[in-house]
Amino acid sequence: MTGASEGECSQNQSATKGLIAGFWGVRYQVKDVERAIEFYTAILGFNLDMQVLPAFGQVSTDGLKLILSGPGASGSRPMPQGRQQEPGGWNRVVLRVEDLPTRIAFLKSANVCFRNEMETGPGGRQIQIEDPDGNPIELFEPTGQ
């Protein structure tokens, strides 16, 4: 690995201008790419963009690309220090929905795993679900929708 080790990274503001060309997507680590593609397309209504089973798949909706990396994909390889990339965590993609209670009822009938109950705040209502590998997804209905 080149660069500073973990905990020793510094930021040089002048070197970062123009570094990012644009947003590409969100990568989720999954254990079974085919199962993940089925969940995102059949349950959540994403479009299938690409699949190279069993290692890789890409699905999309409304300008968001989810890159699904399974075991053996280049985006799933261990870090140089041996740390394994794995599904789960708390960072999540947030998907806007209409009529959240109806969506929740549908997802419960499809046996989707929920992390919490619906929450209501000043910006709207939200709930967290999990894909088949435990990656979090937040469904959000903005106030006034």
N, C-alpha and C positions, 0 to 999 in steps of 0.2 A: 504494500500500500504506500502511496506517496502522500505527502502532506503531514500535518500534525496528527499526533495520536489523540484518542478520545480524551476530552477534557482539556486539551491544549490548543484548541482551534481558536484563531483570532479572525477578526473581520476587517478587511481592508476595503473601505467604502469606495474608494476611487477605482478599484479593480473590478467592481461589480456592475458598473454602468453598461447597459446593453447586453448583459450576460444572458438573460432569459428572452427567448424569441417568442414565447407564447405558451399558453396552457395546452397540454396534450391530453391528460386524463388522470385517472386514479388507478393505482395498481393494488389489487387485493391478492394475497397469498391464499391459495385454496388447496385442498387435499385431492379433490376429484374435479377436474375441469369440466368434464361432460355433465356431471351433476350440477355444478355451478351455472353452466350455460342454461340448463333446463330451468333452474330456479329463476334466473334473471329474465329469461324470455317468456316462459309459460306463466309464471306467477306475477312478475312485476311488469311484463310487457315491453321489455327492452328488445332492440333489434340485434340479431346476430350479425356481426361484421366479419369475423374471421375465427377459424378454429384450426389448430394443429394439435390434434389429440395424440397422446394424453397430456402434453406439456402446456398448452397455451390456448387461450381464447380471448376474444374481445367482443364486448356487447356495448350498445350505446342507446341513449335516449336524449332527445332535446339538447344536443350539444355536449353531453357528458359521455366520455368513453371510460368504461371499466375494463382494465387489462387484468385478466384472470390468469395468474401464474401458478401452475401446478408443479409437483415434484419433477425435476429434470429441466425446467425452463431456465433460461439464462437469468431471468429476473427473480429466481428463487434460490440461487446458489448461496452457500454460506459466505459470510463476510470474511475478510482475510484473517481476523482474529479467531475465527471458528464460530462466531455467533450465528445461530440459525434464524432464518426469516420464517415467521409462522403467522397463521391467521389470528384474528382477534384484536384485542386492544380497545381503546375508547375513541380514537380519532375515527371519524365516520363521514361518509357521503350523506348529504342532506337532499332529499327529494321532495319537491313541492307536490302536494296532492290537493284535491278538492273533496269535501265531505269526508273528513278523516274518520268519524265513527263508522260510516259505511265501509270504508277501506279496511278498518280494523276487523269488522265482522267477516268480511271476505277472507282476509288473511288467517283469521282463527279457524275458519272452515277448511282452509288449505293446510292446517297444522303447522303454520309458520311459528317459530320461536320468538317470543316477546321478551325484551329485557326489562320492561317497566309497563306501567299503566299510562294512559294518556295524561299528559301534563298540559296545563293552560297557563300562559303568561301574557305579558303585555303585547308581545309580537305575534302571538298566535298559539296554536295547539300543536303538540308533537308527541311522538311515541318512537321508541327504538325497537327494531326487529333485528334478527340475525339471519344471515345466509346460512346454507347448510354447513359451512365450515366455521361459523362463529364470528364472521366479520360483521361489524355493526352497520346498520342503515337507519337513518332517522327519516321518518315521514313527517312532513311539516305542512300545516295549513295556516297561511298567514291570516292575521286579523283582517276582517272586512272582505274576505274572499267570498 
